[in-house]
């Protein structure tokens, strides 16, 4: 009776598709758990040129980040508790899960922040007064902070990330992590804190334009920094924005 109803002449297009999906769900044909999703880029793929070219952005976002999301979702059936966790919450509990969840959950979180902390050149603003004061207090100057960050990014062996974090005591620090780890994770050997910005130094992030010249990529990347987003994260982590 239901099949006849669905195939009747009164139903077509989106309505028929929705009802068909409902039938599949009720019959066990579709997974019932919640899934993580790939966020769209907040700008056009070519908007960060010439520092990051459109082809690199498209491959990086659609294929690499997309794969992390798909692979993380593939773990939900084996670990249903993942469906009840936000991506942020997962980072702080990642030690309870196998390596596939750690790598893909970290890859999803890391890349999601990466797109957000960049903006087309000239549109990212400048550090707020209070963020600047915190940087000056803990590093001496913005230039000194950038130099320390650049060194951490350039010296990260193999693949990984460099981070500016806000520690639990309110101070700022530079750290780096291997692979897709990040400072939110409850893992031994990591300096934990709230990431304010993170730079991807995996080769796929820069190789088409820079080949093995990672320091050139790191230096050029600062022109894309979205200080408005960094300041938002600073304020949300407990720093005052002004």
C-alpha positions as a printed NumPy array, in Angstrom:
array([[ 0.   ,  0.   ,  0.   ],
       [ 2.82 ,  2.397,  0.93 ],
       [ 4.73 ,  1.544, -2.235],
       [ 1.618,  2.192, -4.33 ],
       [ 1.093,  5.509, -2.546],
       [ 4.675,  6.576, -3.181],
       [ 4.399,  5.742, -6.856],
       [ 1.117,  7.566, -7.363],
       [ 0.79 , 10.517, -9.732],
       [ 0.264, 13.043, -6.963],
       [ 3.836, 12.745, -5.656],
       [ 6.924, 13.821, -7.519],
       [10.223, 15.65 , -7.183],
       [11.509, 16.641, -3.732],
       [ 8.472, 15.326, -1.861],
       [ 8.819, 11.89 , -3.393],
       [12.543, 11.878, -2.645],
       [11.958, 12.745,  1.004],
       [ 9.301, 10.097,  1.472],
       [11.443,  7.514, -0.273],
       [14.348,  8.318,  2.042],
       [12.013,  7.922,  5.025],
       [10.988,  4.485,  3.845],
       [14.621,  3.464,  3.462],
       [15.449,  4.793,  6.905],
       [12.597,  2.894,  8.546],
       [13.569, -0.268,  6.714],
       [17.209, -0.03 ,  7.808],
       [18.557,  1.103,  4.447],
       [20.029,  4.35 ,  5.772],
       [22.145,  4.901,  8.908],
       [20.226,  6.421, 11.803],
       [23.204,  8.136, 13.488],
       [24.175, 11.75 , 13.217],
       [27.105, 12.611, 10.978],
       [29.837, 15.221, 10.846],
       [29.799, 17.479,  7.794],
       [32.359, 19.247,  5.628],
       [32.056, 23.028,  6.093],
       [32.197, 25.081,  2.905],
       [35.107, 27.416,  2.346],
       [34.199, 30.894,  3.644],
       [35.553, 32.448,  0.423],
       [36.097, 31.422, -3.187],
       [38.83 , 28.849, -3.811],
       [40.901, 31.444, -5.664],
       [40.404, 34.222, -3.117],
       [43.741, 33.603, -1.364],
       [45.882, 33.833, -4.503],
       [48.728, 34.306, -5.111],
       [49.735, 33.056, -1.646],
       [47.607, 29.905, -1.95 ],
       [46.398, 28.995, -5.434],
       [42.877, 27.865, -6.276],
       [43.944, 24.353, -7.293],
       [45.679, 23.749, -3.958],
       [42.659, 25.084, -2.067],
       [40.234, 22.899, -3.988],
       [42.29 , 19.722, -3.561],
       [43.022, 20.512,  0.072],
       [39.418, 21.264,  1.025],
       [37.425, 18.897, -1.154],
       [39.701, 15.862, -1.152],
       [41.859, 15.993,  1.96 ],
       [39.42 , 17.58 ,  4.404],
       [36.535, 15.761,  2.748],
       [38.291, 12.445,  3.32 ],
       [38.781, 13.17 ,  7.017],
       [35.06 , 13.856,  7.393],
       [34.046, 10.726,  5.477],
       [36.478,  8.545,  7.4  ],
       [35.339,  9.963, 10.741],
       [31.706,  9.273,  9.854],
       [32.674,  5.721,  8.964],
       [33.662,  5.215, 12.619],
       [30.248,  6.146, 14.026],
       [28.677,  2.741, 13.471],
       [31.425,  1.07 , 15.518],
       [31.437,  3.861, 18.143],
       [27.866,  5.232, 18.389],
       [28.845,  7.648, 21.179],
       [30.57 ,  9.766, 18.535],
       [27.152, 10.788, 17.238],
       [26.441, 12.567, 20.529],
       [29.691, 14.538, 20.585],
       [30.403, 17.906, 19.054],
       [33.634, 18.107, 17.094],
       [35.122, 20.282, 19.853],
       [34.116, 17.836, 22.589],
       [35.588, 14.918, 20.666],
       [39.07 , 16.466, 20.79 ],
       [39.075, 16.411, 24.592],
       [38.043, 12.739, 24.683],
       [40.016, 11.426, 21.737],
       [42.251,  9.203, 23.865],
       [39.251,  6.947, 24.471],
       [39.029,  6.084, 20.783],
       [41.239,  4.251, 18.283],
       [43.778,  5.922, 16.028],
       [41.331,  6.244, 13.13 ],
       [39.106,  8.516, 15.226],
       [42.106, 10.493, 16.494],
       [43.528, 11.082, 13.024],
       [40.282, 11.838, 11.224],
       [38.611, 13.716, 14.067],
       [41.736, 15.824, 14.459],
       [41.975, 16.343, 10.714],
       [38.38 , 17.553, 10.603],
       [38.83 , 19.973, 13.525],
       [42.212, 21.262, 12.381],
       [41.099, 22.015,  8.852],
       [37.827, 23.588,  9.948],
       [39.768, 26.154, 11.99 ],
       [42.348, 26.574,  9.224],
       [39.803, 27.833,  6.687],
       [38.291, 30.147,  9.303],
       [41.554, 31.822, 10.375],
       [42.349, 32.872,  6.812],
       [40.879, 35.67 ,  4.717],
       [41.752, 37.289,  1.398],
       [44.78 , 39.578,  1.718],
       [43.837, 42.953,  3.16 ],
       [40.558, 41.756,  4.692],
       [41.742, 40.091,  7.877],
       [42.093, 43.217,  9.997],
       [44.652, 43.576, 12.773],
       [45.001, 42.208, 16.299],
       [42.703, 43.922, 18.786],
       [44.154, 46.128, 21.488],
       [43.79 , 43.447, 24.167],
       [45.091, 40.636, 21.996],
       [48.062, 42.831, 21.062],
       [48.686, 43.5  , 24.751],
       [48.685, 39.769, 25.489],
       [51.086, 39.105, 22.604],
       [53.417, 41.89 , 23.757],
       [53.286, 40.612, 27.344],
       [54.197, 37.028, 26.459],
       [56.464, 37.476, 23.419],
       [57.707, 41.051, 23.536],
       [56.153, 42.081, 20.216],
       [54.011, 40.819, 17.355],
       [57.148, 40.383, 15.258],
       [58.784, 38.277, 17.989],
       [55.679, 36.086, 18.243],
       [55.655, 35.578, 14.482],
       [59.355, 34.673, 14.483],
       [58.8  , 32.07 , 17.21 ],
       [55.788, 30.701, 15.375],
       [57.665, 30.548, 12.072],
       [60.458, 28.57 , 13.719],
       [57.992, 26.098, 15.232],
       [56.269, 25.641, 11.869],
       [59.495, 25.276,  9.891],
       [61.099, 22.854, 12.346],
       [58.116, 20.505, 12.699],
       [59.592, 17.317, 11.262],
       [57.415, 15.694,  8.623],
       [53.728, 16.563,  8.659],
       [51.903, 18.548, 11.305],
       [50.728, 21.92 , 12.554],
       [52.009, 25.021, 14.349],
       [49.747, 26.751, 16.878],
       [49.303, 29.921, 18.875],
       [47.395, 28.858, 21.974],
       [45.936, 30.382, 25.107],
       [46.987, 28.305, 28.089],
       [44.597, 27.575, 30.976],
       [46.421, 30.225, 33.064],
       [45.678, 32.869, 30.404],
       [49.165, 33.151, 28.954],
       [49.868, 32.703, 25.252],
       [52.294, 30.131, 23.868],
       [53.561, 28.674, 20.603],
       [53.492, 24.92 , 20.123],
       [53.397, 22.374, 17.324],
       [51.856, 18.955, 16.866],
       [52.496, 16.011, 14.583],
       [50.105, 14.69 , 11.967],
       [46.52 , 15.756, 12.832],
       [46.948, 16.173, 16.588],
       [46.018, 19.495, 18.191],
       [46.346, 21.187, 21.61 ],
       [42.76 , 20.369, 22.601],
       [43.453, 16.637, 22.651],
       [43.81 , 14.726, 25.916],
       [47.007, 13.035, 24.819],
       [50.346, 12.678, 26.621],
       [53.184, 14.877, 25.434],
       [51.005, 17.677, 24.063],
       [50.938, 21.168, 25.513],
       [47.24 , 21.708, 25.997],
       [45.455, 24.98 , 25.469],
       [42.878, 26.707, 23.302],
       [44.126, 27.187, 19.74 ],
       [43.811, 30.784, 18.541],
       [45.311, 29.977, 15.145],
       [46.899, 26.987, 13.522],
       [48.975, 26.615, 10.359],
       [48.941, 23.427,  8.294],
       [52.486, 22.414,  7.339],
       [51.606, 19.148,  5.611],
       [53.134, 19.248,  2.123],
       [49.726, 19.04 ,  0.461],
       [48.967, 22.496,  1.9  ],
       [51.688, 24.221, -0.111],
       [53.65 , 21.91 , -2.418],
       [52.159, 22.952, -5.785],
       [53.378, 26.534, -5.327],
       [56.311, 26.204, -2.944],
       [57.684, 22.672, -3.455],
       [60.15 , 22.107, -0.59 ],
       [60.309, 25.798,  0.393],
       [58.197, 25.514,  3.52 ],
       [59.675, 28.677,  5.131],
       [58.533, 30.746,  2.12 ],
       [54.99 , 29.396,  2.507],
       [55.003, 30.15 ,  6.236],
       [56.206, 33.719,  5.722],
       [53.683, 34.407,  2.959],
       [50.826, 32.916,  4.974],
       [50.767, 35.785,  7.483],
       [49.304, 38.066,  4.799],
       [46.172, 35.87 ,  4.859],
       [45.632, 35.772,  8.604],
       [42.092, 36.633,  9.659],
       [42.835, 38.544, 12.839],
       [39.117, 39.154, 13.356],
       [38.597, 35.42 , 13.76 ],
       [41.705, 35.035, 15.922],
       [40.448, 37.808, 18.186],
       [37.024, 36.133, 18.394],
       [38.698, 32.921, 19.516],
       [40.838, 34.845, 22.018],
       [37.739, 36.454, 23.542],
       [35.843, 33.155, 23.587],
       [38.758, 31.484, 25.366],
       [38.587, 34.045, 28.158],
       [40.569, 36.972, 26.816],
       [38.741, 40.271, 26.51 ],
       [38.291, 41.613, 22.975],
       [38.769, 45.302, 22.315]])
